[in-house]
């Protein structure tokens, strides 16, 4: 739990964590008494706000990258963007995801969103087979398969030519002799 909400009371904080009321000028008075601190710590409103914030952060991370033995995968929370506002590019073994929308008006006023994420692909990543998928709940998933360092075990087929190599080599010099 943050110390500032305890010092200034939970009712002084706006929805975005900004102090909307100035703290008292005398920081020595009853604000920092042990009783006031204990009351603020056990204030159900503070506890509920803290739970809501942590559960929101745990539910939807902004981006996550995983690399396992088979693939590179990156997930992005792009729920605030339309599909046409999102671009995925690959160049020089880097994948770049960009999402941008111009100023829009919402219930809180005007908003402009723009982000760029750039990740270096692993050396054994097949960038030519990079794929991106957008789910209905606003999660963009970018994947690329990894090519293994090991050559997979396979049997090489033998093709029969139907001609002997030695006879073919002997005939070539005779054929190439100039005719007199």
Residue frames as qw, qx, qy, qz and C-alpha x, y, z in Angstrom:
[[0.000, 0.891, 0.454, 0.000, 0.00, 0.00, 0.00],
 [0.390, 0.554, -0.036, 0.735, 1.34, 3.44, -0.87],
 [0.381, -0.333, -0.490, 0.710, 2.31, 5.76, 1.94],
 [0.022, -0.079, -0.107, -0.991, 0.92, 8.97, 0.41],
 [0.472, -0.448, -0.526, -0.548, -2.75, 7.89, 0.52],
 [0.592, -0.457, -0.579, 0.325, -2.22, 7.12, 4.20],
 [0.320, -0.173, -0.201, 0.910, -0.75, 10.57, 4.83],
 [0.149, 0.030, -0.141, -0.978, -3.33, 12.57, 2.95],
 [0.540, 0.259, 0.577, -0.555, -6.42, 10.37, 3.24],
 [0.384, 0.180, 0.827, 0.368, -8.07, 8.34, 0.52],
 [0.278, 0.797, 0.519, -0.138, -10.74, 10.94, -0.27],
 [0.044, -0.817, 0.195, 0.540, -8.12, 13.39, -1.54],
 [0.280, -0.277, 0.762, 0.515, -7.12, 11.21, -4.48],
 [0.593, 0.422, -0.132, -0.673, -8.74, 11.40, -7.89],
 [0.948, 0.181, 0.185, -0.185, -9.44, 8.48, -10.21],
 [0.760, 0.560, -0.247, 0.218, -5.98, 8.65, -11.81],
 [0.797, -0.254, -0.256, 0.484, -3.95, 8.71, -8.60],
 [0.272, 0.444, -0.074, 0.850, -3.50, 12.47, -8.58],
 [0.204, -0.412, -0.592, 0.662, -4.01, 14.48, -5.43],
 [0.028, 0.657, 0.496, 0.567, -7.08, 16.67, -5.96],
 [0.393, -0.895, -0.132, -0.167, -6.87, 18.40, -2.60],
 [0.312, 0.651, -0.504, 0.474, -3.80, 20.00, -1.10],
 [0.675, -0.295, -0.600, 0.312, -2.46, 18.37, 2.06],
 [0.385, -0.907, -0.160, 0.056, -2.41, 20.34, 5.24],
 [0.312, 0.806, -0.346, 0.364, 0.50, 22.68, 5.76],
 [0.365, -0.619, 0.598, -0.353, 1.22, 21.37, 9.24],
 [0.746, 0.175, -0.630, -0.122, 2.55, 17.84, 8.80],
 [0.167, 0.234, -0.790, 0.542, 3.21, 17.55, 12.52],
 [0.535, -0.186, 0.224, -0.793, -0.38, 17.77, 13.72],
 [0.717, -0.048, 0.582, -0.381, -2.87, 14.95, 13.99],
 [0.746, 0.484, -0.315, -0.332, -2.23, 13.65, 10.45],
 [0.566, 0.415, -0.700, 0.129, 0.77, 11.53, 11.42],
 [0.520, -0.425, 0.563, -0.480, -0.41, 10.34, 14.79],
 [0.063, -0.149, 0.985, 0.057, -0.21, 6.56, 15.20],
 [0.428, 0.396, 0.703, -0.408, -3.98, 6.37, 15.53],
 [0.490, 0.674, -0.060, -0.550, -4.53, 8.24, 12.24],
 [0.207, 0.479, -0.793, -0.315, -2.05, 5.98, 10.45],
 [0.200, 0.041, 0.970, -0.134, -3.71, 2.83, 11.81],
 [0.489, 0.531, 0.469, -0.509, -7.18, 4.08, 10.86],
 [0.438, 0.658, -0.341, -0.508, -6.00, 4.85, 7.32],
 [0.040, 0.341, -0.924, -0.167, -4.36, 1.43, 7.02],
 [0.171, 0.224, 0.948, -0.148, -7.56, -0.37, 7.94],
 [0.422, 0.425, 0.077, -0.797, -9.89, 1.90, 5.97],
 [0.671, 0.265, 0.693, 0.013, -12.01, -0.49, 3.83],
 [0.501, 0.841, 0.069, -0.191, -12.08, 2.04, 0.98],
 [0.014, 0.772, -0.608, -0.184, -8.26, 2.03, 0.71],
 [0.497, -0.191, 0.845, 0.038, -8.15, -1.76, 0.83],
 [0.666, 0.526, 0.517, -0.111, -10.77, -2.14, -1.91],
 [0.377, 0.884, -0.190, -0.203, -8.99, 0.37, -4.19],
 [0.185, -0.618, 0.752, 0.136, -5.74, -1.49, -3.68],
 [0.600, 0.080, 0.796, -0.014, -7.37, -4.84, -4.56],
 [0.609, 0.718, 0.285, -0.178, -9.04, -3.42, -7.66],
 [0.205, 0.861, -0.416, -0.208, -5.78, -1.95, -8.93],
 [0.275, -0.452, 0.841, 0.111, -3.74, -5.11, -8.42],
 [0.637, 0.263, 0.721, -0.065, -6.37, -7.41, -9.94],
 [0.533, 0.813, 0.068, -0.223, -6.65, -5.17, -13.00],
 [0.085, 0.776, -0.599, -0.177, -2.90, -5.23, -13.51],
 [0.426, -0.234, 0.874, 0.021, -2.74, -9.00, -13.11],
 [0.683, 0.445, 0.535, -0.223, -5.61, -9.69, -15.50],
 [0.638, 0.732, 0.200, 0.132, -4.28, -7.88, -18.56],
 [0.529, -0.484, 0.249, 0.651, -0.57, -7.28, -18.98],
 [0.317, 0.784, -0.129, -0.517, 0.26, -4.74, -21.70],
 [0.685, 0.538, -0.465, -0.157, 2.64, -7.08, -23.48],
 [0.740, -0.418, 0.525, -0.033, 4.30, -10.42, -22.89],
 [0.544, 0.594, -0.560, -0.194, 7.02, -12.20, -24.85],
 [0.811, -0.298, 0.498, -0.072, 7.76, -15.92, -24.63],
 [0.481, 0.572, -0.630, -0.211, 10.35, -17.98, -26.44],
 [0.839, -0.239, 0.465, -0.148, 10.17, -21.74, -26.16],
 [0.492, -0.274, 0.725, 0.396, 11.88, -24.50, -28.12],
 [0.457, 0.437, 0.722, 0.281, 9.43, -24.22, -31.03],
 [0.193, 0.751, 0.405, 0.484, 8.46, -20.57, -31.42],
 [0.157, -0.035, -0.229, 0.960, 8.78, -16.88, -30.59],
 [0.150, -0.682, -0.667, -0.258, 5.50, -15.38, -29.37],
 [0.102, -0.031, -0.272, 0.956, 4.56, -11.86, -28.31],
 [0.099, -0.680, -0.721, -0.086, 1.12, -10.83, -27.01],
 [0.104, 0.084, -0.072, 0.988, -0.08, -7.22, -26.95],
 [0.082, 0.634, 0.676, -0.368, -3.15, -5.63, -25.39],
 [0.075, 0.003, 0.356, 0.932, -4.54, -3.53, -28.24],
 [0.060, 0.569, 0.814, -0.099, -8.19, -3.45, -27.20],
 [0.048, 0.757, 0.226, -0.612, -8.35, 0.35, -27.61],
 [0.037, 0.472, -0.521, -0.710, -7.30, 0.21, -31.27],
 [0.816, 0.425, 0.112, -0.375, -9.14, -0.74, -34.44],
 [0.870, 0.016, 0.390, 0.300, -7.48, -3.41, -36.63],
 [0.566, 0.705, 0.143, 0.404, -6.63, -0.82, -39.30],
 [0.150, -0.942, 0.215, -0.211, -4.76, 1.27, -36.66],
 [0.725, -0.500, 0.462, 0.103, -2.28, -1.56, -35.94],
 [0.668, 0.635, -0.383, -0.064, 0.78, -2.45, -38.02],
 [0.815, -0.402, 0.386, 0.158, 3.27, -5.29, -37.62],
 [0.552, 0.764, -0.333, -0.025, 6.58, -5.08, -39.50],
 [0.862, -0.336, 0.246, 0.288, 9.72, -7.19, -39.60],
 [0.515, 0.806, -0.209, 0.204, 13.11, -5.86, -40.74],
 [0.278, 0.625, -0.614, 0.394, 16.72, -6.71, -39.91],
 [0.526, -0.120, -0.811, 0.226, 15.64, -9.50, -37.55],
 [0.071, 0.122, 0.508, -0.850, 13.47, -7.10, -35.49],
 [0.090, -0.583, -0.755, -0.288, 9.69, -7.21, -35.24],
 [0.006, 0.021, 0.209, -0.978, 7.97, -3.85, -34.69],
 [0.085, -0.623, -0.773, -0.080, 4.37, -3.49, -33.55],
 [0.038, -0.023, -0.093, 0.995, 2.84, -0.04, -33.78],
 [0.054, -0.661, -0.745, -0.078, -0.67, 1.06, -32.87],
 [0.122, -0.164, -0.079, 0.976, -1.88, 4.61, -33.24],
 [0.080, 0.708, 0.655, 0.250, -5.13, 6.47, -33.38],
 [0.126, 0.433, 0.018, 0.892, -5.71, 10.14, -33.71],
 [0.126, -0.024, 0.515, -0.847, -7.39, 12.24, -31.09],
 [0.354, -0.422, -0.758, -0.349, -10.80, 10.89, -30.11],
 [0.353, -0.397, 0.279, -0.800, -13.36, 12.06, -27.65],
 [0.476, -0.228, -0.848, 0.047, -14.48, 9.71, -24.89],
 [0.460, -0.750, -0.462, -0.114, -16.36, 10.10, -21.61],
 [0.591, -0.586, -0.133, 0.538, -13.33, 11.73, -19.95],
 [0.041, 0.838, -0.184, -0.512, -12.41, 14.18, -22.73],
 [0.670, 0.661, -0.307, -0.141, -10.06, 13.89, -25.68],
 [0.752, -0.415, 0.494, 0.136, -7.59, 11.04, -25.94],
 [0.571, 0.680, -0.439, -0.138, -4.69, 10.18, -28.26],
 [0.837, -0.348, 0.422, 0.033, -3.04, 6.77, -28.09],
 [0.641, 0.658, -0.396, -0.003, 0.18, 5.61, -29.73],
 [0.667, -0.560, 0.489, 0.055, 2.65, 2.90, -28.86],
 [0.652, 0.570, -0.496, -0.064, 5.59, 1.22, -30.53],
 [0.774, -0.443, 0.452, -0.010, 7.14, -2.05, -29.37],
 [0.595, 0.636, -0.486, -0.077, 10.27, -3.39, -31.02],
 [0.810, -0.401, 0.426, -0.047, 11.76, -6.81, -30.24],
 [0.179, 0.573, -0.760, -0.249, 14.86, -8.53, -31.57],
 [0.948, 0.053, -0.120, -0.291, 13.98, -11.94, -32.93],
 [0.732, -0.434, 0.502, 0.153, 16.15, -14.89, -31.87],
 [0.029, 0.562, -0.665, -0.491, 18.90, -15.79, -34.34],
 [0.110, 0.017, 0.970, 0.215, 17.26, -19.13, -35.12],
 [0.403, 0.520, 0.516, -0.548, 13.85, -17.54, -35.80],
 [0.333, 0.300, 0.697, 0.561, 12.27, -17.91, -39.25],
 [0.093, 0.442, 0.184, -0.873, 11.19, -14.29, -39.78],
 [0.220, 0.070, -0.628, -0.743, 9.77, -15.18, -43.20],
 [0.383, -0.362, -0.825, -0.203, 7.02, -17.19, -41.51],
 [0.003, -0.105, -0.493, 0.864, 6.05, -14.48, -38.97],
 [0.216, -0.534, -0.711, -0.404, 2.28, -14.38, -38.34],
 [0.089, -0.025, 0.428, -0.899, 0.01, -12.02, -36.42],
 [0.275, -0.482, -0.793, -0.251, -3.51, -12.71, -35.15],
 [0.185, -0.224, 0.257, -0.922, -5.98, -10.37, -33.47],
 [0.124, -0.335, -0.921, 0.153, -8.52, -11.91, -31.09],
 [0.185, -0.699, -0.506, -0.470, -12.00, -10.56, -30.46],
 [0.520, -0.785, -0.275, 0.193, -11.02, -9.43, -26.96],
 [0.121, 0.977, -0.150, 0.093, -8.24, -7.18, -28.29],
 [0.627, -0.558, 0.483, 0.250, -5.12, -9.31, -27.89],
 [0.612, 0.699, -0.343, -0.141, -2.65, -9.24, -30.78],
 [0.820, -0.340, 0.435, 0.148, -0.47, -12.36, -30.95],
 [0.455, 0.756, -0.443, -0.156, 2.68, -12.32, -33.07],
 [0.850, -0.275, 0.445, 0.059, 4.38, -15.70, -33.62],
 [0.503, 0.677, -0.512, -0.163, 7.33, -16.99, -35.60],
 [0.990, -0.131, -0.039, 0.034, 8.64, -20.56, -35.65],
 [0.287, -0.758, 0.567, 0.148, 12.19, -21.33, -34.57],
 [0.820, 0.407, -0.396, -0.069, 14.34, -23.41, -36.86],
 [0.866, -0.473, 0.140, 0.079, 16.18, -26.11, -34.97],
 [0.051, -0.780, 0.600, 0.170, 19.96, -26.27, -34.87],
 [0.512, -0.154, 0.841, 0.076, 19.80, -30.03, -35.29],
 [0.408, 0.203, -0.625, -0.634, 19.20, -31.60, -38.67],
 [0.796, -0.062, 0.337, -0.498, 16.19, -33.79, -38.33],
 [0.377, -0.204, 0.887, 0.173, 16.76, -37.48, -39.00],
 [0.734, 0.480, 0.110, -0.467, 15.52, -38.47, -42.42],
 [0.715, 0.001, 0.621, 0.320, 16.32, -41.06, -45.07],
 [0.191, 0.615, -0.348, -0.681, 17.68, -39.69, -48.32],
 [0.867, 0.348, 0.318, -0.161, 16.19, -41.50, -51.34],
 [0.389, -0.357, 0.653, 0.543, 18.56, -43.01, -53.92],
 [0.636, 0.633, 0.035, -0.440, 17.81, -42.23, -57.53],
 [0.711, -0.053, 0.602, 0.360, 19.01, -44.75, -60.12],
 [0.163, 0.644, -0.298, -0.685, 20.41, -43.19, -63.28],
 [0.876, 0.371, 0.280, -0.128, 20.41, -46.34, -65.39],
 [0.639, 0.698, -0.255, 0.198, 23.92, -45.59, -66.74],
 [0.819, -0.294, -0.134, 0.474, 27.37, -46.50, -65.48],
 [0.135, -0.952, 0.096, 0.259, 29.52, -43.55, -64.45],
 [0.496, -0.457, 0.565, 0.476, 32.80, -45.06, -65.74],
 [0.506, 0.350, 0.664, 0.426, 31.51, -45.86, -69.19],
 [0.163, 0.934, 0.316, 0.034, 29.96, -42.44, -69.49],
 [0.277, -0.852, 0.267, 0.354, 33.31, -40.83, -68.58],
 [0.537, -0.187, 0.659, 0.493, 35.22, -42.98, -71.12],
 [0.437, 0.603, 0.604, 0.285, 32.80, -42.15, -73.93],
 [0.021, 0.966, 0.134, -0.219, 33.04, -38.41, -73.38],
 [0.280, -0.661, 0.461, 0.521, 36.78, -38.14, -74.24],
 [0.441, 0.109, 0.772, 0.444, 36.32, -40.29, -77.34],
 [0.267, 0.787, 0.551, 0.077, 33.40, -38.19, -78.45],
 [0.081, -0.947, 0.010, 0.311, 35.36, -35.00, -77.92],
 [0.548, -0.266, 0.518, 0.600, 38.34, -36.11, -80.12],
 [0.351, 0.627, -0.184, -0.671, 38.51, -34.12, -83.33],
 [0.850, 0.331, 0.410, -0.007, 37.61, -36.08, -86.42],
 [0.213, -0.548, 0.536, 0.605, 40.34, -36.38, -89.08]]
